[in-house]
Amino acid sequence: MCELLEIPPYVMHHGGLVGDPVALLDEAAGLADQIEVPIEDLSWRLALGDALRMAAADVRKVRDAGDL
C-alpha cells in the first residue's frame, strides 16, 4: 500500500506475510476509506478502497474454489 500511495512506511518490514490475506486486504480497504484527501482527489481514494475490496473478494473466490 505504501508503495502504491508513494508514502514511506513507518518501519521496514522484512520477512513473509503474517496474517490472512483477505483480512489484511479488508483492513487496508478500511484504512483507505479513512485517508483524508481534497474533494478533487476523492475519486482515486474511493477507487483504491474498491480495488482492495475486489482483491479480497477474488482471494475468497479462489480459496472457496479450492475447498470444493
DAVEN-V21719 format. One record per residue. N is the residue number from 1. RES is the residue in one small letter. SS is DSSP state (A for helix, B for strand, O for the rest). OMEGA is omega as a letter, one per 40 degrees, with the letter a starting at -180 (* if undefined). Layout:
n->N res->RES ss->SS omega->OMEGA
n->N res->RES ss->SS omega->OMEGA
//
This chain:
n->1 res->m ss->O omega->a
n->2 res->c ss->A omega->i
n->3 res->e ss->A omega->a
n->4 res->l ss->A omega->a
n->5 res->l ss->A omega->a
n->6 res->e ss->O omega->i
n->7 res->i ss->O omega->i
n->8 res->p ss->O omega->i
n->9 res->p ss->O omega->i
n->10 res->y ss->O omega->i
n->11 res->v ss->O omega->i
n->12 res->m ss->O omega->i
n->13 res->h ss->O omega->i
n->14 res->h ss->O omega->i
n->15 res->g ss->O omega->a
n->16 res->g ss->O omega->i
n->17 res->l ss->O omega->i
n->18 res->v ss->O omega->i
n->19 res->g ss->O omega->i
n->20 res->d ss->O omega->a
n->21 res->p ss->A omega->i
n->22 res->v ss->A omega->i
n->23 res->a ss->A omega->i
n->24 res->l ss->A omega->i
n->25 res->l ss->A omega->i
n->26 res->d ss->A omega->i
n->27 res->e ss->A omega->i
n->28 res->a ss->A omega->i
n->29 res->a ss->A omega->i
n->30 res->g ss->A omega->i
n->31 res->l ss->A omega->i
n->32 res->a ss->A omega->i
n->33 res->d ss->A omega->a
n->34 res->q ss->O omega->i
n->35 res->i ss->O omega->i
n->36 res->e ss->O omega->a
n->37 res->v ss->O omega->i
n->38 res->p ss->O omega->a
n->39 res->i ss->A omega->a
n->40 res->e ss->A omega->i
n->41 res->d ss->A omega->a
n->42 res->l ss->A omega->a
n->43 res->s ss->A omega->i
n->44 res->w ss->A omega->i
n->45 res->r ss->A omega->i
n->46 res->l ss->A omega->i
n->47 res->a ss->A omega->i
n->48 res->l ss->A omega->i
n->49 res->g ss->A omega->i
n->50 res->d ss->A omega->a
n->51 res->a ss->A omega->i
n->52 res->l ss->A omega->i
n->53 res->r ss->A omega->i
n->54 res->m ss->A omega->i
n->55 res->a ss->A omega->i
n->56 res->a ss->A omega->i
n->57 res->a ss->A omega->i
n->58 res->d ss->A omega->i
n->59 res->v ss->A omega->i
n->60 res->r ss->A omega->a
n->61 res->k ss->A omega->i
n->62 res->v ss->A omega->i
n->63 res->r ss->A omega->i
n->64 res->d ss->A omega->i
n->65 res->a ss->A omega->i
n->66 res->g ss->A omega->a
n->67 res->d ss->O omega->a
n->68 res->l ss->O omega->*
//
